[in-house]
Amino acid sequence: MNRLVDLPKRALDLLRRDEEDCNTSANPSFMDVLDARLSRRSILRGGVGSAATALLGGFSMAACGGSDDDKGSEAPAPLTTLGFTAVAKAVADVVSVPTGYTASIIYALGDPITAAATAFKNDGSDADFDNRAGDHHDGMEYFGLSSAGQRDDDSSVRGLLVMNHEATSQGSGELASAFVHANGGTNTLPRPAAEIDREIPLHGISVVEVAKTGTQWAYAQGSAFNRRVTPLTPLELSGPLRGNALAKTKYSTAGTQARGTINNCGTGVSPWGTYLSGEENWAGYFTRAAGDDVARGDRSVVSLKRYGNNQGAASRHGWESGGAADQYARWNIAKTGASADGSDDYRNELNTFGYIVELDPYDKTKSIKKRTALGRFAHESAAFSKAVAGKPLAVYMGDDSRGEYIYKFVSAANWAAADAKPADRIATGDKYLDAGKLYVAKFAADGSGQWIELNIANAAIAGYATYAFADQADVLVNARLAADAVGATKMDRPEWCAVHPVTGEIYYTLTNNSNRKVEPASASQVAVDAANPRSYSDSYAGAAAGSAGNINGHIIRIAETNGDAAGTAFSWDVYLFGAQSDADATKINLSSLTADQDFSSPDGLWFSQNTGLCWIQTDDGSYTDVTNCMMLAGVPGKVGDGTEATLNYTLADTTTLAVKTYVGKKPAADTLKRFLVGPKDCELTGCTETPDGKTLFVNIQHPGEAITSAKVADPANYSSHWPGNAGYGAGGATARPRSSTLAITKNDGGRIGS
């Protein structure tokens, strides 16, 4: 297998400063408890996948996929075993799903969502992306519609798909989104405004109506529900940051408004029926000039650097170069004005990004709000605890960057069952999401853990030498710095999280981390510990082994003590360790994965509310010499159902470092299987279902993303032509690749996974 690639392939050079090495705090990642569980002692000397279907003809392929809190009537009994034959690993430019299943492409980059928008030509000449599907389909949720067009949580034949459009494909070191420009676009500054205007609305959110006729799903182009939310859509700041000095910009001198949302990744569904979207790697879209640190001369410089925005660094796309108009100027966040509060420039613009965004999919008239009480970081998904009348709600979240943290928010308001069907869903969000407590996780080496509140009253925060917090809004805006101050545990890129619909336990994907070391040699590297216990090297395509780290990632899970989502104590173990099936079982393949189960770099994570299955999606660059990215289905147990394991590492001084960890029950052949393998250069992400559990929607993100502008004119240079090569849309076998949504059904009409 594998070179060490701790970022997904989509993480281009300009994006990497968002995801990596921003946490140089001294938090030792378990060093305060290592003495209890990690000891040094004298060193002791001494496959193949099964049948699947992969069709290339027509709009259907034998295919699957993404989010967490779906709605519906009382669910039937969860599945306890998986009834399909595992899909084999593959590197073909197709989508493969088990025999007996069909996947249909229903919504792809550029598809028109208004009656007036024209069919997508997919040749780089299309524009008006405000009226089309965006790029890089990501997290996604299904909201049922009745025949009368009203909210219907039980409808499995008509609904709204709401999905994130995270980013757009560009060549390494380039600025332009090559596939949406006929000539690949301009990669020098200044960039043409027309190119920028095309690229900006590729990002954001889609709301699109879908319906099932017979056995076929399709989206409704002219539906009145359809809409796009882009980086230019007006949004409200809600919660503690609203009106604070940190939010004042030229766009909103009162500090109450934010312009747009960007790099939206994971999702969630609130108990009252709204859509939640996480803003992930947003910092890299903005730039500030060399010399800005001196021009500012204040603590904002510490904040900017902690969130990965350094003076003089280029922005991801160069959108600030489009001209003097405000929609371009806002991407330059240098201090250029004379005001004391930032109301005459965009020095504070970055403080208005990095939040969970709440949207009512049924009502275009309602404000879209950034819920600042939930903290500011590289958000993935937002998973709600089980709603219990009279008890607070918890929202679980992760910060997707190497060495970052796991968080939860606990509402000040107790849940009222009547709020499940409110007259005003966004007002209900105000009630539960604008006031509460934000916590960060600290994992102990004995399998326990604690939630530490991030509050200005905490002496460790109030007296933090690195950054002088002004108030509680400042703590939330700079949640990473507050978490540094209280000694939270550095994790291996916390991505999606999901709550088990029966046990209420919380699962987090920890994608990978090349900076996880046995003996750290720099401030950005962190030592192995109980919750992040592996550091090993591997080869890719037969090449020499690369640098050691957590190459394949793992999935950790948390059980709140006494099931109390508002509590501050928990226990934990590792549900699954990603690994190649033939890897060392004592240090790497700790979950004993077989060739039908092995995977690398878990990212998307979602529980079916109908079947109880755990769906795992990968975003990998380490195992792609063997297989394209994939999706697996699992029947998980519960925290504590496995065993302890000790990993022994030889140190430079020839002693041994022993790291104890907690491994969940090893999966059986019928409790974990590969369900889907995607086309070339893709990521599997976004998963949701109809309430009856019989249709699964999944997103294929950035197939064939490995392209440069100079090569876009010749289709022979594309690594993927999907979904055009499967008969969807313009271009056929030589089509430009497009991010797309699949609808997967079982041919016998049964529940997915049965």
KAPEPE-V221240 format. One record per run of one state. SS is the DSSP state (A for helix, B for strand, O for the rest). FROM is the first residue (numbers start at 1). LEN is the number of residues. Records with the same first field share a line. If there is no record, write none. Layout:
SS->FROM-LEN  FROM-LEN
//
This chain:
O->1-12  20-14  43-9  54-6  62-4  67-29  99-2  109-3  113-16  133-4  146-5  152-6  166-12  181-12  201-3  214-2  220-7  230-4  239-6  248-9  260-4  270-5  280-3  286-1  288-4  297-3  307-12  323-3  330-2  333-16  353-3  360-9  375-4  380-3  385-7  400-2  405-1  415-2  422-3  434-2  444-4  454-5  463-9  478-1  486-5  493-1  500-6  511-2  514-2  518-8  528-8  537-12  551-3  564-5  578-1  580-19  600-2  608-6  619-11  635-8  651-4  664-8  678-5  690-5  702-7  712-3  718-6  727-5  735-5  747-8
A->13-7  34-4  129-3  178-3  193-8  245-3  283-3  292-5  300-7  319-4  326-4  349-4  372-3  417-5  425-9  459-4  472-6  479-7  561-3  709-3  715-3  724-3  732-3
B->38-5  52-2  60-2  66-1  96-3  101-8  112-1  132-1  137-9  151-1  158-8  204-10  216-4  227-3  234-5  257-3  264-6  275-5  287-1  332-1  356-4  369-3  379-1  383-2  392-8  402-3  406-9  436-8  448-6  491-2  494-6  506-5  513-1  516-2  526-2  536-1  549-2  554-7  569-9  579-1  599-1  602-6  614-5  630-5  643-8  655-9  672-6  683-7  695-7  740-7
//
